[in-house]
Amino acid sequence: TREKLDKTEDREELPAARKEYEQAKAAFKATQAAMYMQPPEFKIDLIRFNYVDYQDKAAATIKDEQLQKYYDQNKKEFKLPLMFAPYDIVKGKILKKLEERRKQDKRKDIVTAKEVKDYYEKNKTKEFSLGEQYVPFSEAKKKIKDKLAAVEAKKLALRDAQIFTRESYRRTAIEGIDQHQAFKQYAAAEKRKIYPVDWFRGDATLVKGVGKEPALVKAVGEIHRETTPVSDAVAGARGSFVAFLKERKASRPS
């Protein structure tokens, strides 16, 4: 763009070329500045709705018909490794088969044990497979129930987090109220433990005391204190969360 400006000879085109150059220059500077900016930092109070705490409640809602339906529709999950008739049981049959071939070929040499074993290994999939077999439904039920309950537990946890968020919005929106105190009082009334979380960055992949919860980090970054200091309900990897933003440090140059 600078080269284009230098080569512009037409006086009427010069202002437009200069404007284009200045815009490109400003965009370049903004990009460079962003590259060397530290992301914002946050300090929060956290309410956890751990999935594991909902597992038993969720399991109680799972009916046997659901288990059977899942088993029938996902039978591949319960397929056993391919099994074969034991060598000791079929080796006599193989020996007779190989001896028959000897007679047909008019050979008089004896069939060896190694030939019999080699034939078994080479042809066991085609001739000696016991067919597809599956873990019986009676044995698969517990695994299926745990899996379906885990899905339902996530729904229950998120539902409670959403209820907590809505009520927290309402209680912290009262004009002139101490928002943090209102949040803590509501948590106490609901018998929800508050977990203080110290400073973490907006690009954090790991939050101390919480773990890898990118959805939580994103939700905290989207809190607008002028509206409410409370996050949306967040469905995370290990649980659902509601955060109260206590402090925020804006982005700044490195």
Accessible surface in RSA format (square Angstrom, percent):
REM  Atomic radii and reference values for relative SASA: ProtOr
REM  Chains: A
REM  Algorithm: Lee & Richards
REM  Probe-radius: 1.40
REM  Slices: 20
REM RES _ NUM      All-atoms   Total-Side   Main-Chain    Non-polar    All polar
REM                ABS   REL    ABS   REL    ABS   REL    ABS   REL    ABS   REL
RES THR A   1    74.09  52.7  31.79  32.2  42.30 100.8  10.52  14.1  63.57  96.1
RES ARG A   2   130.63  54.8 128.03  65.3   2.60   6.2  51.07  69.8  79.56  48.2
RES GLU A   3   109.82  63.1 104.21  78.8   5.61  13.4  42.95  83.1  66.87  54.6
RES LYS A   4   115.80  56.5 107.89  66.2   7.90  18.8  77.54  69.8  38.26  40.8
RES LEU A   5    12.86   7.2   8.93   6.4   3.93   9.9   8.95   6.3   3.91  10.5
RES ASP A   6    93.49  65.5  59.60  59.3  33.89  80.1  30.88  72.7  62.61  62.4
RES LYS A   7   141.52  69.0 121.42  74.5  20.10  47.9  86.63  78.0  54.89  58.5
RES THR A   8    28.73  20.4   7.75   7.9  20.98  50.0   8.72  11.7  20.01  30.2
RES GLU A   9   162.07  93.0 131.17  99.2  30.90  73.6  52.62 101.8 109.45  89.4
RES ASP A  10    72.42  50.7  59.66  59.4  12.76  30.2  26.72  62.9  45.70  45.6
RES ARG A  11   206.55  86.7 194.15  99.0  12.40  29.5  70.93  96.9 135.61  82.2
RES GLU A  12   155.61  89.3 130.02  98.4  25.59  60.9  53.01 102.5 102.61  83.8
RES GLU A  13   103.33  59.3  99.45  75.2   3.89   9.3  33.90  65.6  69.43  56.7
RES LEU A  14    56.92  31.7  56.92  40.7   0.00   0.0  56.92  40.0   0.00   0.0
RES PRO A  15    87.10  63.5  76.19  69.4  10.91  39.7  82.76  68.3   4.33  26.9
RES ALA A  16    68.85  63.3  57.12  88.1  11.74  26.7  63.48  89.4   5.37  14.2
RES ALA A  17     8.99   8.3   4.72   7.3   4.27   9.7   7.39  10.4   1.61   4.3
RES ARG A  18   120.88  50.8 120.88  61.6   0.00   0.0  40.36  55.2  80.52  48.8
RES LYS A  19   133.53  65.1 127.45  78.2   6.08  14.5  75.41  67.9  58.13  61.9
RES GLU A  20    74.88  43.0  72.54  54.9   2.34   5.6  31.14  60.2  43.74  35.7
RES TYR A  21    37.49  17.5  37.49  21.3   0.00   0.0  16.93  12.7  20.55  25.3
RES GLU A  22    84.53  48.5  81.14  61.4   3.40   8.1  38.05  73.6  46.48  38.0
RES GLN A  23   106.49  59.5  96.86  70.8   9.63  22.9  42.74  91.0  63.74  48.3
RES ALA A  24    43.75  40.2  30.42  46.9  13.33  30.3  38.63  54.4   5.12  13.6
RES LYS A  25    85.95  41.9  78.68  48.3   7.27  17.3  39.85  35.9  46.09  49.1
RES ALA A  26    59.54  54.7  50.65  78.2   8.90  20.2  55.07  77.6   4.47  11.8
RES ALA A  27    60.31  55.5  50.26  77.6  10.05  22.9  58.82  82.8   1.49   3.9
RES PHE A  28   130.48  65.3 124.75  77.3   5.72  14.9 129.92  78.8   0.55   1.6
RES LYS A  29   123.58  60.3 118.34  72.6   5.25  12.5  75.83  68.3  47.76  50.9
RES ALA A  30    64.11  58.9  50.75  78.3  13.36  30.4  59.36  83.6   4.75  12.6
RES THR A  31    78.02  55.5  72.68  73.7   5.34  12.7  51.93  69.7  26.10  39.5
RES GLN A  32    63.65  35.6  63.26  46.2   0.38   0.9  18.82  40.1  44.83  34.0
RES ALA A  33    57.16  52.6  45.09  69.6  12.08  27.5  55.73  78.5   1.43   3.8
RES ALA A  34    68.59  63.1  49.73  76.7  18.86  42.9  53.42  75.2  15.17  40.2
RES MET A  35   122.85  63.6  87.06  57.6  35.80  85.2  86.25  73.3  36.60  48.5
RES TYR A  36   133.57  62.4 131.27  74.7   2.30   6.0  95.81  72.0  37.76  46.6
RES MET A  37    71.91  37.2  54.73  36.2  17.18  40.9  46.34  39.4  25.57  33.9
RES GLN A  38    52.82  29.5  51.56  37.7   1.26   3.0   6.48  13.8  46.34  35.1
RES PRO A  39    30.22  22.0  23.56  21.5   6.66  24.2  30.03  24.8   0.19   1.2
RES PRO A  40    26.24  19.1  26.24  23.9   0.00   0.0  26.24  21.7   0.00   0.0
RES GLU A  41    23.88  13.7  23.88  18.1   0.00   0.0   0.63   1.2  23.25  19.0
RES PHE A  42     0.82   0.4   0.82   0.5   0.00   0.0   0.82   0.5   0.00   0.0
RES LYS A  43    57.56  28.1  57.56  35.3   0.00   0.0  15.70  14.1  41.86  44.6
RES ILE A  44     0.01   0.0   0.01   0.0   0.00   0.0   0.01   0.0   0.00   0.0
RES ASP A  45     5.40   3.8   5.40   5.4   0.00   0.0   0.00   0.0   5.40   5.4
RES LEU A  46     0.00   0.0   0.00   0.0   0.00   0.0   0.00   0.0   0.00   0.0
RES ILE A  47     0.51   0.3   0.51   0.4   0.00   0.0   0.51   0.4   0.00   0.0
RES ARG A  48    51.27  21.5  41.00  20.9  10.27  24.4   5.50   7.5  45.76  27.7
RES PHE A  49     2.26   1.1   1.74   1.1   0.52   1.4   2.24   1.4   0.02   0.1
RES ASN A  50    40.96  28.2  39.99  38.6   0.96   2.3   5.38  13.0  35.57  34.4
RES TYR A  51    22.63  10.6  22.52  12.8   0.11   0.3  20.04  15.1   2.59   3.2
RES VAL A  52   118.12  77.7 101.13  91.6  16.98  40.9 106.16  92.2  11.96  32.4
RES ASP A  53   104.04  72.9  69.50  69.2  34.54  81.7  28.45  67.0  75.59  75.4
RES TYR A  54    14.30   6.7  14.15   8.1   0.15   0.4  13.91  10.5   0.39   0.5
RES GLN A  55    47.28  26.4  47.28  34.6   0.00   0.0  30.58  65.1  16.70  12.7
RES ASP A  56   122.93  86.1 114.91 114.4   8.02  19.0  38.45  90.5  84.48  84.3
RES LYS A  57   113.92  55.6 103.99  63.8   9.94  23.7  80.44  72.4  33.49  35.7
RES ALA A  58     0.00   0.0   0.00   0.0   0.00   0.0   0.00   0.0   0.00   0.0
RES ALA A  59    23.10  21.2  22.89  35.3   0.21   0.5  22.98  32.4   0.13   0.3
RES ALA A  60    88.46  81.3  47.92  73.9  40.55  92.2  59.32  83.5  29.14  77.2
RES THR A  61    69.80  49.6  54.11  54.9  15.69  37.4  60.14  80.8   9.66  14.6
RES ILE A  62    18.22  10.4   6.87   5.1  11.35  27.3   6.87   4.9  11.35  30.8
RES LYS A  63   127.49  62.2 121.98  74.8   5.51  13.1  82.64  74.4  44.85  47.8
RES ASP A  64    84.11  58.9  79.56  79.2   4.55  10.8  25.10  59.1  59.02  58.9
RES GLU A  65   120.84  69.4 111.00  84.0   9.84  23.4  72.38 140.0  48.46  39.6
RES GLN A  66    78.18  43.7  73.47  53.7   4.71  11.2  32.36  68.9  45.82  34.7
RES LEU A  67     3.26   1.8   3.26   2.3   0.00   0.0   3.26   2.3   0.00   0.0
RES GLN A  68    70.07  39.2  70.07  51.2   0.00   0.0  37.11  79.0  32.96  25.0
RES LYS A  69   126.65  61.8 121.29  74.4   5.36  12.8  68.47  61.6  58.18  62.0
RES TYR A  70    35.40  16.5  32.33  18.4   3.07   8.0  31.72  23.8   3.68   4.5
RES TYR A  71    15.79   7.4  15.79   9.0   0.00   0.0   9.34   7.0   6.45   8.0
RES ASP A  72    85.05  59.6  61.91  61.6  23.14  54.7  26.49  62.4  58.55  58.4
RES GLN A  73   125.13  70.0  90.07  65.8  35.06  83.5  36.77  78.3  88.37  67.0
RES ASN A  74    46.87  32.3  39.55  38.2   7.32  17.6   8.10  19.5  38.77  37.5
RES LYS A  75    85.63  41.8  82.78  50.8   2.85   6.8  31.67  28.5  53.96  57.5
RES LYS A  76   183.55  89.5 168.62 103.5  14.94  35.6 111.10 100.0  72.45  77.2
RES GLU A  77    74.12  42.6  45.23  34.2  28.89  68.8  39.60  76.6  34.52  28.2
RES PHE A  78     7.21   3.6   4.79   3.0   2.42   6.3   7.21   4.4   0.00   0.0
RES LYS A  79    98.71  48.2  75.14  46.1  23.57  56.1  36.20  32.6  62.51  66.6
RES LEU A  80    61.64  34.3  56.53  40.4   5.11  12.8  57.00  40.0   4.63  12.5
RES PRO A  81   108.77  79.3  94.55  86.2  14.22  51.7 106.89  88.2   1.88  11.7
RES LEU A  82    82.26  45.8  57.24  41.0  25.01  62.9  59.93  42.1  22.33  60.1
RES MET A  83    97.16  50.3  93.26  61.7   3.90   9.3  82.03  69.7  15.13  20.0
RES PHE A  84    51.46  25.7  35.58  22.0  15.88  41.3  35.58  21.6  15.88  45.5
RES ALA A  85    16.98  15.6  16.87  26.0   0.11   0.2  16.98  23.9   0.00   0.0
RES PRO A  86    73.38  53.5  65.11  59.4   8.27  30.1  73.38  60.6   0.00   0.0
RES TYR A  87    44.79  20.9  40.40  23.0   4.39  11.4  32.88  24.7  11.91  14.7
RES ASP A  88   107.01  75.0  89.57  89.1  17.44  41.2  28.75  67.7  78.26  78.0
RES ILE A  89   131.40  74.8 104.95  78.2  26.44  63.7 110.16  79.3  21.23  57.6
RES VAL A  90    14.37   9.5  13.51  12.2   0.86   2.1  14.37  12.5   0.00   0.0
RES LYS A  91    93.19  45.5  92.30  56.6   0.89   2.1  45.73  41.2  47.46  50.6
RES GLY A  92    37.76  46.6   0.00   N/A  37.76  46.6  35.37  97.1   2.39   5.4
RES LYS A  93   144.16  70.3 133.98  82.2  10.18  24.2  85.58  77.0  58.59  62.4
RES ILE A  94     1.88   1.1   1.07   0.8   0.82   2.0   1.88   1.4   0.00   0.0
RES LEU A  95    65.47  36.5  65.47  46.8   0.00   0.0  65.47  46.0   0.00   0.0
RES LYS A  96   150.68  73.5 146.96  90.2   3.72   8.8  91.14  82.0  59.54  63.4
RES LYS A  97    82.60  40.3  75.85  46.5   6.75  16.1  55.54  50.0  27.06  28.8
RES LEU A  98    17.32   9.6  17.06  12.2   0.26   0.6  17.11  12.0   0.21   0.6
RES GLU A  99    72.95  41.9  72.28  54.7   0.67   1.6  20.53  39.7  52.42  42.8
RES GLU A 100    91.36  52.4  90.99  68.8   0.37   0.9  39.50  76.4  51.86  42.3
RES ARG A 101   110.35  46.3 110.02  56.1   0.34   0.8  38.01  51.9  72.35  43.8
RES ARG A 102    23.56   9.9  22.74  11.6   0.81   1.9   9.38  12.8  14.17   8.6
RES LYS A 103   147.11  71.8 129.77  79.6  17.34  41.3  85.64  77.1  61.47  65.5
RES GLN A 104   136.62  76.4 104.77  76.6  31.84  75.8  42.31  90.1  94.31  71.5
RES ASP A 105    92.81  65.0  68.33  68.0  24.48  57.9  19.27  45.4  73.54  73.3
RES LYS A 106   185.50  90.5 154.86  95.0  30.64  72.9 105.37  94.8  80.13  85.4
RES ARG A 107   115.39  48.4  99.98  51.0  15.41  36.7  38.29  52.3  77.10  46.7
RES LYS A 108   202.73  98.9 168.15 103.2  34.59  82.4 117.97 106.2  84.76  90.3
RES ASP A 109    73.41  51.4  55.27  55.0  18.13  42.9  49.16 115.7  24.25  24.2
RES ILE A 110   148.26  84.4 133.99  99.8  14.27  34.4 138.98 100.1   9.28  25.2
RES VAL A 111    12.08   7.9   1.01   0.9  11.07  26.7   1.01   0.9  11.07  30.0
RES THR A 112    69.85  49.7  63.91  64.8   5.93  14.1  66.31  89.1   3.54   5.3
RES ALA A 113    81.74  75.2  67.17 103.7  14.57  33.1  72.95 102.7   8.79  23.3
RES LYS A 114   145.73  71.1 138.05  84.7   7.68  18.3 110.75  99.7  34.98  37.3
RES GLU A 115    60.80  34.9  56.14  42.5   4.65  11.1  33.76  65.3  27.04  22.1
RES VAL A 116     8.55   5.6   8.55   7.7   0.00   0.0   8.55   7.4   0.00   0.0
RES LYS A 117    82.72  40.4  82.72  50.8   0.00   0.0  56.84  51.2  25.88  27.6
RES ASP A 118    66.96  46.9  62.34  62.1   4.62  10.9  27.48  64.7  39.48  39.4
RES TYR A 119    24.00  11.2  18.12  10.3   5.88  15.3  21.69  16.3   2.30   2.8
RES TYR A 120    15.31   7.1  15.31   8.7   0.00   0.0   5.84   4.4   9.47  11.7
RES GLU A 121    83.06  47.7  66.86  50.6  16.20  38.6  38.22  73.9  44.85  36.6
RES LYS A 122   177.86  86.8 142.67  87.5  35.19  83.8  95.27  85.7  82.60  88.0
RES ASN A 123    20.82  14.4  19.59  18.9   1.23   3.0   1.23   2.9  19.59  18.9
RES LYS A 124    56.15  27.4  56.06  34.4   0.10   0.2  19.83  17.9  36.32  38.7
RES THR A 125    87.44  62.2  79.31  80.4   8.13  19.4  57.18  76.8  30.25  45.7
RES LYS A 126   167.14  81.5 132.24  81.1  34.91  83.1  87.34  78.6  79.81  85.0
RES GLU A 127    69.00  39.6  36.77  27.8  32.22  76.7  24.65  47.7  44.35  36.2
RES PHE A 128    11.53   5.8   7.45   4.6   4.08  10.6  11.29   6.8   0.24   0.7
RES SER A 129    39.72  33.6  15.80  21.1  23.92  55.1  11.97  25.5  27.75  38.9
RES LEU A 130    93.59  52.1  65.65  47.0  27.94  70.2  71.81  50.4  21.78  58.6
RES GLY A 131    34.35  42.4   0.00   N/A  34.35  42.4  32.68  89.7   1.67   3.7
RES GLU A 132   110.06  63.2  81.98  62.0  28.09  66.9  30.10  58.2  79.97  65.3
RES GLN A 133    64.72  36.2  59.20  43.3   5.52  13.1  22.10  47.0  42.62  32.3
RES TYR A 134    62.50  29.2  46.02  26.2  16.48  42.9  25.97  19.5  36.52  45.0
RES VAL A 135    38.01  25.0  37.72  34.1   0.30   0.7  38.01  33.0   0.00   0.0
RES PRO A 136    65.46  47.7  57.54  52.4   7.92  28.8  65.46  54.0   0.00   0.0
RES PHE A 137    48.42  24.2  43.91  27.2   4.50  11.7  43.91  26.6   4.50  12.9
RES SER A 138    88.84  75.1  65.32  87.2  23.53  54.2  48.96 104.3  39.88  55.9
RES GLU A 139   121.34  69.7  94.52  71.5  26.82  63.9  38.02  73.5  83.32  68.0
RES ALA A 140     2.51   2.3   0.00   0.0   2.51   5.7   2.51   3.5   0.00   0.0
RES LYS A 141    68.13  33.2  67.90  41.7   0.23   0.5  28.31  25.5  39.81  42.4
RES LYS A 142   149.05  72.7 142.41  87.4   6.64  15.8 117.67 105.9  31.38  33.4
RES LYS A 143   121.95  59.5 114.39  70.2   7.56  18.0  80.11  72.1  41.85  44.6
RES ILE A 144     0.90   0.5   0.15   0.1   0.75   1.8   0.90   0.6   0.00   0.0
RES LYS A 145    74.64  36.4  74.64  45.8   0.00   0.0  24.92  22.4  49.72  53.0
RES ASP A 146    62.41  43.7  60.31  60.0   2.10   5.0  23.15  54.5  39.26  39.2
RES LYS A 147    96.08  46.9  88.32  54.2   7.77  18.5  67.43  60.7  28.66  30.5
RES LEU A 148    36.60  20.4  33.87  24.2   2.73   6.9  34.05  23.9   2.56   6.9
RES ALA A 149     0.19   0.2   0.19   0.3   0.00   0.0   0.19   0.3   0.00   0.0
RES ALA A 150    40.25  37.0  38.61  59.6   1.63   3.7  39.60  55.8   0.64   1.7
RES VAL A 151    79.74  52.5  78.60  71.2   1.14   2.7  79.08  68.7   0.66   1.8
RES GLU A 152    47.94  27.5  47.55  36.0   0.40   0.9   4.82   9.3  43.13  35.2
RES ALA A 153     0.16   0.1   0.16   0.2   0.00   0.0   0.16   0.2   0.00   0.0
RES LYS A 154   105.57  51.5 102.80  63.1   2.77   6.6  47.83  43.0  57.75  61.5
RES LYS A 155   125.44  61.2 116.26  71.3   9.18  21.8  73.30  66.0  52.14  55.5
RES LEU A 156    18.81  10.5  18.62  13.3   0.19   0.5  18.81  13.2   0.00   0.0
RES ALA A 157     0.00   0.0   0.00   0.0   0.00   0.0   0.00   0.0   0.00   0.0
RES LEU A 158    49.14  27.4  49.14  35.2   0.00   0.0  49.14  34.5   0.00   0.0
RES ARG A 159   110.01  46.2 108.19  55.2   1.81   4.3  54.18  74.0  55.83  33.8
RES ASP A 160    29.68  20.8  26.25  26.1   3.43   8.1   6.91  16.3  22.77  22.7
RES ALA A 161     0.00   0.0   0.00   0.0   0.00   0.0   0.00   0.0   0.00   0.0
RES GLN A 162    73.88  41.3  72.37  52.9   1.51   3.6  13.26  28.2  60.62  46.0
RES ILE A 163    81.63  46.5  80.70  60.1   0.93   2.3  80.80  58.2   0.83   2.3
RES PHE A 164     5.62   2.8   4.98   3.1   0.64   1.7   5.47   3.3   0.14   0.4
RES THR A 165     6.37   4.5   6.37   6.5   0.00   0.0   6.37   8.6   0.00   0.0
RES ARG A 166   146.60  61.6 139.45  71.1   7.14  17.0  68.27  93.3  78.33  47.5
RES GLU A 167    39.96  22.9  37.89  28.7   2.07   4.9  14.43  27.9  25.52  20.8
RES SER A 168     0.47   0.4   0.00   0.0   0.47   1.1   0.47   1.0   0.00   0.0
RES TYR A 169    66.89  31.2  64.75  36.8   2.14   5.6  59.89  45.0   7.00   8.6
RES ARG A 170   142.19  59.7 131.79  67.2  10.40  24.8  72.32  98.8  69.86  42.3
RES ARG A 171    78.21  32.8  78.21  39.9   0.01   0.0  12.94  17.7  65.27  39.6
RES THR A 172     2.01   1.4   0.52   0.5   1.49   3.6   0.04   0.0   1.98   3.0
RES ALA A 173    76.40  70.2  43.87  67.7  32.52  74.0  52.12  73.4  24.27  64.3
RES ILE A 174    97.05  55.2  87.30  65.0   9.75  23.5  93.23  67.1   3.82  10.4
RES GLU A 175   173.07  99.4 143.07 108.2  30.00  71.4  64.24 124.3 108.83  88.9
RES GLY A 176    84.06 103.7   0.00   N/A  84.06 103.7  42.28 116.0  41.78  93.6
RES ILE A 177    65.71  37.4  43.72  32.6  21.98  53.0  50.59  36.4  15.12  41.0
RES ASP A 178    90.47  63.4  75.70  75.3  14.77  34.9  35.86  84.4  54.62  54.5
RES GLN A 179    50.53  28.3  46.63  34.1   3.90   9.3  12.12  25.8  38.41  29.1
RES HIS A 180    49.54  27.1  47.94  33.3   1.60   4.1  29.12  30.0  20.43  23.8
RES GLN A 181    78.57  43.9  78.07  57.1   0.50   1.2  24.74  52.7  53.83  40.8
RES ALA A 182     6.51   6.0   3.13   4.8   3.38   7.7   5.28   7.4   1.23   3.3
RES PHE A 183     0.42   0.2   0.00   0.0   0.42   1.1   0.42   0.3   0.00   0.0
RES LYS A 184    80.30  39.2  75.93  46.6   4.37  10.4  32.76  29.5  47.54  50.6
RES GLN A 185   106.66  59.6  97.14  71.0   9.52  22.7  34.33  73.1  72.34  54.9
RES TYR A 186    10.28   4.8  10.28   5.9   0.00   0.0   3.04   2.3   7.24   8.9
RES ALA A 187     0.82   0.8   0.82   1.3   0.00   0.0   0.82   1.2   0.00   0.0
RES ALA A 188    72.75  66.9  50.28  77.6  22.47  51.1  59.38  83.6  13.37  35.4
RES ALA A 189    67.93  62.5  34.95  53.9  32.98  75.0  48.28  68.0  19.66  52.1
RES GLU A 190    90.13  51.7  71.78  54.3  18.35  43.7   5.88  11.4  84.24  68.8
RES LYS A 191   187.33  91.4 153.27  94.0  34.06  81.1 116.40 104.8  70.93  75.6
RES ARG A 192    70.44  29.6  62.93  32.1   7.51  17.9   7.78  10.6  62.66  38.0
RES LYS A 193   142.68  69.6 124.88  76.6  17.80  42.4  84.01  75.6  58.67  62.5
RES ILE A 194    37.62  21.4  23.86  17.8  13.76  33.2  23.86  17.2  13.76  37.3
RES TYR A 195    67.60  31.6  67.33  38.3   0.28   0.7  39.82  29.9  27.79  34.3
RES PRO A 196   102.59  74.8  80.24  73.1  22.34  81.2  80.28  66.3  22.30 138.6
RES VAL A 197     7.53   5.0   4.19   3.8   3.34   8.0   6.66   5.8   0.87   2.4
RES ASP A 198    93.79  65.7  81.89  81.5  11.90  28.1  34.36  80.9  59.42  59.3
RES TRP A 199    76.51  30.7  51.83  25.1  24.67  57.9  37.69  20.1  38.82  63.0
RES PHE A 200    14.45   7.2   6.99   4.3   7.46  19.4  14.45   8.8   0.00   0.0
RES ARG A 201    98.97  41.6  97.01  49.5   1.96   4.7  38.97  53.3  60.00  36.4
RES GLY A 202    29.44  36.3   0.00   N/A  29.44  36.3   6.81  18.7  22.63  50.7
RES ASP A 203    82.33  57.7  58.86  58.6  23.47  55.5  41.01  96.5  41.32  41.2
RES ALA A 204    22.21  20.4   7.39  11.4  14.83  33.7  15.69  22.1   6.53  17.3
RES THR A 205   106.95  76.1  96.66  98.0  10.29  24.5  73.55  98.8  33.40  50.5
RES LEU A 206   112.42  62.6  94.44  67.6  17.99  45.2  94.48  66.4  17.95  48.3
RES VAL A 207     1.80   1.2   0.85   0.8   0.96   2.3   1.11   1.0   0.70   1.9
RES LYS A 208   188.18  91.8 169.66 104.1  18.52  44.1 120.15 108.1  68.03  72.5
RES GLY A 209    63.87  78.8   0.00   N/A  63.87  78.8  43.02 118.1  20.85  46.7
RES VAL A 210    11.69   7.7   0.15   0.1  11.54  27.8   2.55   2.2   9.14  24.8
RES GLY A 211    17.10  21.1   0.00   N/A  17.10  21.1  15.14  41.6   1.96   4.4
RES LYS A 212   129.27  63.1 126.92  77.9   2.35   5.6  69.33  62.4  59.94  63.9
RES GLU A 213     1.32   0.8   0.52   0.4   0.80   1.9   0.05   0.1   1.27   1.0
RES PRO A 214    95.71  69.8  89.77  81.8   5.94  21.6  91.97  75.9   3.74  23.2
RES ALA A 215    41.50  38.2  33.00  50.9   8.50  19.3  38.02  53.5   3.48   9.2
RES LEU A 216     0.05   0.0   0.05   0.0   0.00   0.0   0.05   0.0   0.00   0.0
RES VAL A 217     9.53   6.3   8.20   7.4   1.33   3.2   8.20   7.1   1.33   3.6
RES LYS A 218   136.41  66.5 125.89  77.2  10.52  25.1 102.48  92.2  33.93  36.1
RES ALA A 219    15.86  14.6  10.76  16.6   5.11  11.6  13.09  18.4   2.77   7.3
RES VAL A 220     0.00   0.0   0.00   0.0   0.00   0.0   0.00   0.0   0.00   0.0
RES GLY A 221    30.45  37.5   0.00   N/A  30.45  37.5  14.02  38.5  16.43  36.8
RES GLU A 222    93.70  53.8  81.64  61.8  12.05  28.7  43.12  83.4  50.58  41.3
RES ILE A 223    12.37   7.0   1.39   1.0  10.97  26.4   7.15   5.1   5.22  14.2
RES HIS A 224   109.83  60.0 104.78  72.8   5.05  12.9  71.34  73.5  38.49  44.8
RES ARG A 225   100.20  42.1  86.26  44.0  13.94  33.2  36.15  49.4  64.05  38.8
RES GLU A 226   152.73  87.7 108.05  81.7  44.68 106.4  71.29 137.9  81.44  66.5
RES THR A 227   104.79  74.5  78.97  80.1  25.82  61.5  63.32  85.1  41.47  62.7
RES THR A 228    25.73  18.3  25.45  25.8   0.28   0.7  25.73  34.6   0.00   0.0
RES PRO A 229     0.04   0.0   0.04   0.0   0.00   0.0   0.04   0.0   0.00   0.0
RES VAL A 230     2.93   1.9   0.00   0.0   2.93   7.1   0.00   0.0   2.93   7.9
RES SER A 231     2.04   1.7   0.00   0.0   2.04   4.7   2.04   4.3   0.00   0.0
RES ASP A 232    92.77  65.0  88.44  88.0   4.33  10.2  24.09  56.7  68.68  68.5
RES ALA A 233    24.79  22.8   3.68   5.7  21.12  48.0   3.68   5.2  21.12  55.9
RES VAL A 234     8.84   5.8   5.92   5.4   2.92   7.0   8.84   7.7   0.00   0.0
RES ALA A 235    57.01  52.4  35.67  55.0  21.34  48.5  35.67  50.2  21.34  56.5
RES GLY A 236    12.32  15.2   0.00   N/A  12.32  15.2   3.72  10.2   8.60  19.3
RES ALA A 237    68.76  63.2  37.44  57.8  31.32  71.3  48.43  68.2  20.33  53.8
RES ARG A 238   128.94  54.1 118.47  60.4  10.46  24.9  63.49  86.8  65.44  39.7
RES GLY A 239     0.01   0.0   0.00   N/A   0.01   0.0   0.01   0.0   0.00   0.0
RES SER A 240     0.05   0.0   0.05   0.1   0.00   0.0   0.00   0.0   0.05   0.1
RES PHE A 241     2.71   1.4   2.71   1.7   0.00   0.0   2.71   1.6   0.00   0.0
RES VAL A 242     0.00   0.0   0.00   0.0   0.00   0.0   0.00   0.0   0.00   0.0
RES ALA A 243     0.00   0.0   0.00   0.0   0.00   0.0   0.00   0.0   0.00   0.0
RES PHE A 244     3.19   1.6   3.19   2.0   0.00   0.0   3.19   1.9   0.00   0.0
RES LEU A 245     0.39   0.2   0.39   0.3   0.00   0.0   0.39   0.3   0.00   0.0
RES LYS A 246    56.73  27.7  37.90  23.3  18.83  44.8  18.16  16.3  38.57  41.1
RES GLU A 247    84.84  48.7  80.30  60.8   4.54  10.8  29.51  57.1  55.33  45.2
RES ARG A 248   109.62  46.0  77.73  39.6  31.89  75.9  29.82  40.8  79.80  48.4
RES LYS A 249    84.98  41.5  80.70  49.5   4.29  10.2  47.95  43.2  37.03  39.4
RES ALA A 250    71.09  65.4  60.10  92.7  10.99  25.0  60.86  85.7  10.24  27.1
RES SER A 251    52.15  44.1  33.66  44.9  18.50  42.6  18.25  38.9  33.90  47.5
RES ARG A 252    90.25  37.9  89.59  45.7   0.66   1.6  48.84  66.7  41.41  25.1
RES PRO A 253   101.24  73.8  88.62  80.8  12.62  45.9  88.62  73.2  12.62  78.4
RES SER A 254   100.55  85.0  42.66  56.9  57.89 133.3  54.18 115.4  46.37  65.0
END  Absolute sums over single chains surface
CHAIN  1 A    17358.4      14678.1       2680.3       9812.5       7545.9
END  Absolute sums over all chains
TOTAL         17358.4      14678.1       2680.3       9812.5       7545.9
